[in-house]
């Protein structure tokens, strides 16, 4: 779709950035207004799914201008703030114990959704972008309606009755919440930069080894396999606790970051295996951090706590992605992933007892 516009800047990059920007503004707005804790989260989920699908369909307006195109992408990102963090809020309202397992399944679904475009690109199910836009919009709407009809507010939900503008500072004044949130921020520094650069890692290796790789297919595998580790981490957390799962995941993903230059020296079979293991440990801590954030915040403010940590965490991903993009042309491309280790180090430090 982007190729239809004859502009002097990289419109594809702007399309992606405006979705991210919309999500950050959306989550920040939801958090400051404590919407998830003042109103029915399942109703918010449905409304945001509806409005998000409408914004997505706006891309099909005949002769759409660049301004309206970017506005539509911003709106899609904004209303996604009522989907992912609100989904975690709904899950937390249903579980007094075992939340780590539930969020493991939820984040596992997110991982599959993230990797799915690579799968579609590999097999080219549809060359018509309009069909993709319509189908995703319809699925979003169906999901929102199903959430409202079949998933009522959970038994452990404790709504707040009024607006509390000072809620963010109140949350970060809680020591255990602050440690969990900072650990999550370290995790986010690595996660989306790694996901975004998986195709680059694969292409760099293929060029160095002078071999052919199915970039889209293996990108789908490396990212998608994280769904398995999210589920396994959730099950393990029932016995060991969420903190231990998150700590160990950060530790091992940090090792992969700092030893990443050696990855490009491995034979092809071992390269793929090690990259898949990295794809598992880089995400397995995500649902456990969300569990810790929910557990260390007041029950009546869980929705806001999850939303504000999502907002800050997603903003951090933009910084790490831009850093790698800058370094890609400045230094040896096999060395840039060492800088992702900053996140695990910070996260482990934050999780100290």
Residue pairs with C-beta under 8 A, 6 or more apart in sequence:
1 59
1 129
2 11
2 12
2 15
5 11
5 66
5 69
7 66
11 66
14 70
15 69
15 70
15 73
17 318
18 70
18 73
18 74
18 77
19 73
19 74
19 76
19 77
19 80
20 77
20 314
20 317
20 318
21 74
21 77
22 73
22 74
22 75
22 76
22 77
22 78
22 79
22 80
22 81
23 77
23 78
23 80
23 81
23 311
23 314
24 77
24 311
24 314
24 315
25 74
25 77
25 78
25 81
26 77
26 78
26 79
26 80
26 81
26 82
27 81
27 85
27 307
27 308
27 310
27 311
27 314
28 308
28 311
29 35
29 78
29 81
30 36
30 81
30 82
30 85
30 86
30 304
30 307
31 167
31 168
31 304
31 307
31 308
31 311
32 165
32 167
32 168
33 163
34 160
34 163
34 164
34 167
34 301
34 303
34 304
35 44
35 82
35 303
36 44
36 85
36 86
36 89
36 303
36 304
36 306
36 307
37 89
37 159
37 160
37 300
37 301
37 302
37 303
37 304
38 159
38 160
38 161
38 162
38 163
39 159
40 153
41 86
41 89
41 90
41 93
41 153
41 157
41 303
42 90
42 147
42 148
42 151
42 152
42 153
43 148
44 82
44 86
45 82
45 83
45 86
45 87
45 90
45 144
45 147
45 148
46 144
46 145
46 147
46 148
47 82
47 144
48 79
48 80
48 81
48 82
48 83
48 86
48 144
49 79
49 82
49 83
49 140
49 141
49 143
49 144
49 145
49 147
50 141
50 144
51 75
51 79
52 75
52 76
52 79
52 80
52 82
52 83
52 140
53 136
53 137
53 138
53 140
53 141
53 144
54 137
55 72
55 73
55 75
55 76
55 78
55 79
56 72
56 76
56 133
56 136
56 137
56 140
57 133
57 134
57 137
58 64
58 68
58 72
58 75
59 69
59 72
59 73
59 133
60 130
60 133
60 134
61 68
64 72
81 307
81 310
81 311
84 110
84 310
85 303
85 306
85 307
85 310
86 303
86 307
87 106
88 103
88 106
88 290
88 294
88 306
89 302
89 303
89 306
89 307
90 147
90 151
90 153
90 154
91 99
91 102
91 103
91 106
92 99
92 154
92 156
92 294
92 302
92 303
92 306
93 153
93 154
93 155
93 156
93 157
93 302
94 102
94 154
94 155
94 156
95 102
95 154
95 156
96 156
98 238
99 291
99 294
99 295
100 233
100 234
100 237
100 238
100 242
100 245
100 287
100 288
100 291
101 234
101 235
101 237
101 238
102 234
103 234
103 287
103 288
103 290
103 291
104 230
104 231
104 232
104 233
104 234
104 235
104 237
104 287
104 288
105 230
105 231
105 234
106 287
107 230
107 283
107 286
107 287
107 290
108 226
108 227
108 228
108 230
108 231
108 287
109 227
111 223
111 224
111 226
111 227
111 230
111 283
112 224
112 227
114 195
114 223
115 219
115 220
115 221
115 223
115 224
115 226
116 220
116 224
118 199
118 216
118 217
118 219
118 220
118 223
119 216
119 217
119 220
119 224
120 126
120 132
121 216
122 214
122 216
122 217
122 220
126 132
156 299
158 299
158 300
159 300
160 300
160 301
164 170
167 301
167 304
168 304
168 308
170 301
171 177
171 297
171 301
171 304
171 305
171 308
172 178
172 181
174 296
174 297
176 292
176 296
177 293
177 296
177 297
177 305
179 296
179 350
179 351
179 352
180 289
180 292
180 293
180 295
180 296
180 350
180 351
181 293
181 309
181 312
182 346
182 347
182 350
183 246
183 250
183 289
183 292
183 347
183 348
183 350
183 351
184 286
184 289
184 290
184 292
184 293
184 309
184 313
184 347
185 309
185 312
185 313
185 316
185 343
185 346
185 347
185 350
186 250
186 342
186 343
186 344
186 345
186 346
186 347
186 348
186 349
186 350
187 246
187 249
187 250
187 285
187 286
187 289
187 313
187 343
187 344
187 347
188 313
188 314
188 316
188 317
188 343
189 316
189 317
189 319
189 320
189 340
189 342
189 343
189 346
190 253
190 257
190 282
190 320
190 340
190 341
190 343
190 344
191 282
191 283
191 286
191 317
191 343
192 314
192 317
192 320
192 321
193 317
193 320
193 321
193 323
193 324
193 340
194 278
194 279
194 282
194 337
194 340
195 223
195 282
196 321
196 324
197 324
197 337
198 219
198 222
198 223
198 275
198 279
199 215
199 216
199 219
200 328
200 333
201 263
201 275
201 337
202 213
202 215
202 218
202 219
202 222
202 275
203 213
203 215
204 264
204 333
204 334
205 213
205 263
205 264
205 271
206 212
206 213
206 215
208 264
208 334
209 268
211 268
213 268
218 272
218 275
221 276
221 279
222 275
222 276
222 278
222 279
223 279
225 276
225 279
225 280
226 279
226 280
226 282
226 283
226 284
228 280
229 249
229 280
229 281
229 283
229 284
230 283
230 284
230 286
230 287
232 284
233 245
233 249
233 284
233 285
233 287
233 288
234 287
234 288
236 245
237 244
237 245
237 288
237 291
242 288
242 289
242 291
242 292
242 295
243 288
243 292
243 351
245 284
245 285
245 288
246 285
246 288
246 289
246 292
246 347
246 351
247 285
247 348
247 351
249 281
249 282
249 284
249 285
249 288
250 285
250 344
250 347
250 348
250 351
251 344
251 348
252 281
253 278
253 281
253 282
253 285
253 344
254 341
254 343
254 344
254 345
254 348
256 263
256 274
256 277
256 278
256 281
256 282
257 337
257 338
257 339
257 340
257 341
257 343
257 344
258 338
258 341
260 334
260 337
260 338
260 340
261 334
261 335
261 337
261 338
263 271
263 274
263 275
263 334
264 271
264 334
266 274
285 347
290 306
290 309
293 305
293 306
293 309
294 302
294 305
294 306
297 304
297 305
320 339
320 340
320 343
323 339
324 336
324 337
324 339
324 340
327 336
327 339
328 336
